[in-house]
């Protein structure tokens, strides 16, 4: 996919200085630019590289005035960093702009889908599924019976959506993620074995949610596991049955949330955090990485540690913890002198 400097300037509302017909087909850092690539200069620390870069086109601020000869064509814009970000978004949209139903794939007769559907090869769409407009489902994906999917969603290769799941608009689910698998419910028996408890609920994912690769969200035992609008989940996260995650909360990778826990709005949860079941975490809570949450947290708390406690107290305590051998030695010395 190639773009000319003139086309890019049109997208960014910029001014071409150099060859308007210069073509690029890839993106690069300014210090690693090669012929046929597009780069940008926003940080003054990298100005020296613009005179040596081999990138064909460079996006710069309008205020930039070269002090040496350039071999790269310039596109001058108000804010080079924002413009490059805008271009990345545009490029991604173009790259994902697929449509049509590839074969082999299977679609049940009862399925209803909107215009602009892309269905990759080896996909399976179950009974009574409803799919909105401009949905992209990449190869080797599974959509179970009675699933509802909103508009403008993207499911990358190998996504599994179990039956009864509801997904809103503008959601992105990355490869290997499983939505709606059985919750971890087993009842101990008198003979020491475990009897599986049927998981007959579902998962509800609201609008503008993004879920990373290889994350698992379990269906509820009864009712729904709910991911509210704007939530962002990283890769390799476990969300158990009947969990509810509030609006615009973000959770980093390898975090596990046990069953029936409620997490509030606008929370930030670091990687490798463990959260027990049946507790409530308030709004605007921040949990530092590798913390263990064993009790409910109030709005606005910032915690760290296992078990987690106030972040400020934790950092103060850690200073003493590092010095613990020295402190113990000094105490022993005092005891001997007494």
C-alpha positions in Angstrom: 0.0 0.0 0.0 1.6 3.2 -1.2 0.9 6.9 -0.4 2.3 10.0 -2.0 3.5 13.1 0.0 0.6 15.0 -1.6 -2.0 12.4 -0.4 -0.5 12.4 3.2 -0.5 16.2 3.3 -4.2 16.1 2.3 -5.0 13.8 5.2 -3.0 15.9 7.7 -3.9 19.3 6.2 -0.2 19.9 5.8 2.2 21.6 3.4 4.6 19.6 1.2 8.2 21.0 0.9 9.9 18.9 -1.7 8.6 16.3 -4.1 4.8 16.0 -3.8 4.9 12.7 -5.8 7.4 11.0 -3.4 5.9 7.6 -2.4 6.1 5.7 0.9 4.9 2.2 1.9 6.2 1.8 5.4 6.7 3.7 8.7 10.0 4.1 10.5 11.8 5.9 13.3 13.7 8.9 12.0 17.1 7.4 13.0 16.2 4.1 11.2 14.5 5.6 8.1 15.1 3.9 4.8 14.0 4.7 1.3 10.3 4.3 0.9 9.6 5.0 4.5 7.7 7.8 6.3 8.9 9.2 9.6 8.4 12.3 11.8 10.4 14.8 13.9 8.8 16.1 17.0 11.4 16.0 19.7 14.3 18.5 19.3 16.8 15.9 20.6 16.4 14.1 17.2 17.0 17.1 14.9 20.4 15.9 13.9 18.8 12.7 12.4 16.8 14.7 9.9 19.9 15.5 8.0 21.0 11.9 7.8 17.8 10.0 7.6 17.1 8.0 4.4 13.3 8.2 5.0 11.6 9.4 1.8 9.1 11.7 3.7 9.3 13.3 7.1 6.5 15.0 9.0 7.8 18.2 10.9 6.3 21.1 12.7 5.6 24.3 10.7 8.2 26.1 12.8 11.0 23.8 11.7 13.6 25.5 9.5 16.4 23.3 8.2 20.0 24.5 8.7 21.5 22.0 6.2 20.4 20.4 2.9 17.8 17.7 3.2 17.3 14.6 1.1 13.8 13.9 2.6 10.6 15.5 1.5 9.0 17.4 4.3 5.3 17.7 5.3 4.9 20.7 7.6 2.0 20.5 10.1 0.9 22.3 13.3 1.9 19.4 15.5 4.1 16.6 14.1 3.5 14.2 16.9 -0.3 14.5 16.8 -0.3 14.3 13.0 1.8 11.2 13.0 -0.5 9.6 15.6 -3.5 10.6 13.3 -1.7 9.0 10.4 -1.1 5.8 12.3 -4.8 5.6 13.2 -5.7 6.2 9.5 -3.2 3.6 8.3 -4.6 1.0 10.8 -8.2 1.7 9.6 -7.1 1.2 5.9 -5.2 -2.0 6.8 -8.3 -3.4 8.5 -10.7 -2.3 5.8 -11.7 -5.7 4.7 -15.1 -7.0 3.6 -16.8 -10.1 2.3 -17.1 -13.6 3.4 -14.2 -15.9 2.8 -14.5 -19.6 2.2 -14.5 -22.1 3.8 -16.6 -20.7 6.6 -20.0 -21.5 8.1 -22.9 -19.2 8.8 -26.2 -20.6 10.2 -29.3 -19.7 8.3 -30.8 -17.7 11.3 -27.9 -15.3 11.4 -28.6 -11.6 10.7 -25.7 -9.3 9.9 -25.2 -5.7 8.7 -23.4 -4.3 5.7 -19.6 -4.2 5.6 -19.1 -7.6 7.3 -15.8 -9.2 6.9 -15.7 -12.9 7.8 -12.3 -14.6 7.5 -11.8 -18.2 6.4 -12.6 -21.1 8.8 -15.0 -19.1 10.9 -18.2 -20.5 12.5 -21.2 -18.4 13.2 -23.9 -20.2 15.3 -27.7 -20.0 15.4 -29.7 -16.8 16.1 -26.6 -14.6 16.0 -27.0 -10.9 15.3 -24.1 -8.9 13.9 -24.1 -5.1 13.4 -22.5 -3.0 10.6 -18.9 -2.9 9.7 -17.9 -5.8 11.8 -14.5 -7.6 11.1 -14.1 -11.2 12.2 -10.7 -12.6 11.3 -10.0 -16.3 10.4 -10.5 -19.2 12.8 -12.9 -17.4 15.0 -16.0 -19.0 16.7 -19.2 -17.2 17.5 -21.7 -19.3 19.5 -25.5 -19.4 19.4 -27.6 -16.4 20.4 -24.7 -14.0 20.4 -25.3 -10.3 19.8 -22.5 -8.1 18.4 -22.9 -4.3 17.8 -21.5 -2.1 15.1 -17.8 -1.5 14.2 -16.4 -4.3 16.2 -13.1 -6.1 15.3 -12.4 -9.7 16.4 -8.9 -10.8 15.5 -7.9 -14.4 14.5 -8.9 -17.2 16.9 -11.3 -15.4 19.1 -14.0 -17.6 20.8 -17.3 -16.1 21.8 -19.5 -18.6 23.7 -23.3 -18.6 23.4 -25.6 -15.9 24.9 -22.8 -13.3 25.0 -23.8 -9.7 24.2 -21.1 -7.3 22.9 -21.7 -3.5 22.3 -20.5 -1.1 19.6 -16.9 -0.3 18.8 -15.3 -3.2 20.6 -12.0 -4.8 19.8 -11.1 -8.3 20.9 -7.6 -9.6 20.2 -6.5 -13.1 19.2 -6.9 -16.1 21.4 -9.4 -14.4 23.8 -12.3 -16.4 25.1 -15.5 -14.7 26.1 -18.2 -16.7 28.0 -16.4 -19.8 29.1 -17.8 -21.6 32.1 -17.1 -20.0 35.5 -15.1 -22.0 38.0 -17.9 -23.5 40.0 -17.7 -26.9 41.7 -19.4 -28.2 44.8 -17.5 -30.5 47.2 -19.1 -33.9 47.8 -19.0 -36.1 50.8 -16.7 -38.6 49.1 -14.1 -35.9 48.4 -14.9 -35.4 44.8 -16.3 -32.2 43.2 -19.7 -31.8 41.4 -19.7 -29.2 38.6 -22.3 -26.4 39.2 -23.9 -25.5 35.8 -23.0 -22.1 34.6 -26.1 -20.8 32.8 -25.5 -17.0 32.9 -23.8 -15.0 30.2 -21.3 -12.2 29.6 -22.2 -8.6 28.7 -19.6 -6.3 27.2 -20.7 -2.7 26.7 -19.5 -0.1 24.1 -15.9 0.9 23.4 -14.2 -1.9 25.2 -10.8 -3.3 24.1 -9.7 -6.8 25.3 -6.1 -8.0 24.8 -4.9 -11.3 23.5 -5.4 -14.6 25.4 -7.7 -13.0 28.0 -10.6 -15.1 29.5 -13.9 -13.7 30.7 -16.1 -16.4 32.3 -19.9 -16.5 32.0 -22.0 -16.0 35.2 -23.3 -18.9 37.2 -26.6 -17.0 37.1 -27.1 -13.5 35.7 -24.2 -11.8 33.9 -20.5 -11.1 34.1 -20.4 -7.4 33.0 -17.7 -5.3 31.4 -18.9 -1.7 31.4 -18.3 0.8 28.6 -14.8 2.1 28.0 -13.0 -0.7 29.9 -9.5 -1.6 28.6 -8.1 -5.1 29.5 -4.6 -6.1 28.7 -3.4 -9.5 27.5 -3.6 -12.7 29.6 -6.2 -11.6 32.2 -8.7 -13.8 34.0 -12.1 -12.4 34.8 -14.2 -14.9 36.8 -18.0 -15.5 36.9 -20.3 -12.7 37.9 -17.6 -10.1 38.1 -18.5 -6.5 37.2 -15.9 -4.0 36.0 -17.0 -0.3 36.0 -16.7 2.2 33.2 -13.2 3.3 31.9 -11.3 1.0 34.3 -8.0 -0.3 32.9 -6.3 -3.5 34.0 -2.8 -4.7 33.0 -1.7 -8.2 32.1 -1.7 -11.3 34.2 -4.2 -10.0 36.7 -6.9 -12.3 38.0 -10.2 -11.3 39.4 -12.1 -13.9 41.4 -15.9 -14.5 41.2 -18.6 -11.9 42.1 -16.2 -9.1 42.8 -17.4 -5.6 41.8 -14.8 -3.1 40.5 -15.7 0.6 40.2 -15.2 3.3 37.6 -12.0 4.8 36.4 -9.8 2.3 38.4 -6.2 1.5 37.4 -5.0 -2.0 38.2 -1.4 -3.0 37.5 0.0 -6.3 36.2 0.0 -9.6 38.2 -2.6 -8.3 40.7 -4.7 -11.0 42.5 -8.2 -10.0 43.6 -10.2 -12.3 45.8 -13.9 -12.9 45.2 -17.0 -11.3 46.7 -15.5 -7.9 47.5 -16.2 -4.4 46.2 -13.5 -2.0 44.9 -14.6 1.6 44.8 -14.2 4.2 42.0 -10.9 5.8 41.1 -8.9 3.1 43.0 -5.2 2.5 42.0 -3.6 -0.9 42.7 0.1 -1.2 42.1 1.5 -4.2 40.3 1.8 -7.6 42.0 -0.5 -6.6 44.8 -2.9 -9.0 46.5 -6.3 -7.6 47.3 -8.0 -9.5 50.0 -10.7 -7.0 51.2 -12.9 -4.3 49.8 -11.4 -0.9 49.0 -13.0 2.5 49.3 -13.2 5.2 46.5 -9.8 6.7 45.6 -7.6 4.4 47.6 -4.1 3.7 46.3 -2.6 0.4 47.5 0.3 -1.9 47.2 1.7 -5.1 48.7 0.5 -8.6 49.5 -1.8 -8.3 51.2 -2.2 -4.8 49.9 -2.3 -1.7 52.1 -1.9 2.1 51.7 0.7 2.9 49.1 2.4 5.6 51.1 2.6 3.4 54.2 4.0 0.6 52.0 6.8 2.7 50.6 7.8 3.8 54.1 7.7 0.3 55.4 9.7 -1.0 52.5 12.6 1.3 53.5 12.6 -0.3 56.9 12.2 -3.8 55.5 15.4 -3.4 53.4 17.2 -2.4 56.5 15.7 -5.1 58.7 18.9 -7.2 59.1 20.8 -4.1 60.2 18.1 -3.1 62.6 17.9 -6.6 64.1 21.7 -6.6 64.6 21.5 -3.3 66.4 18.8 -4.5 68.7 20.8 -7.7 69.5 23.8 -5.5 70.3 21.7 -3.4 72.6 20.4 -6.5 74.4 23.9 -7.9 74.9 25.1 -4.6 76.3 22.2 -4.5 78.8 
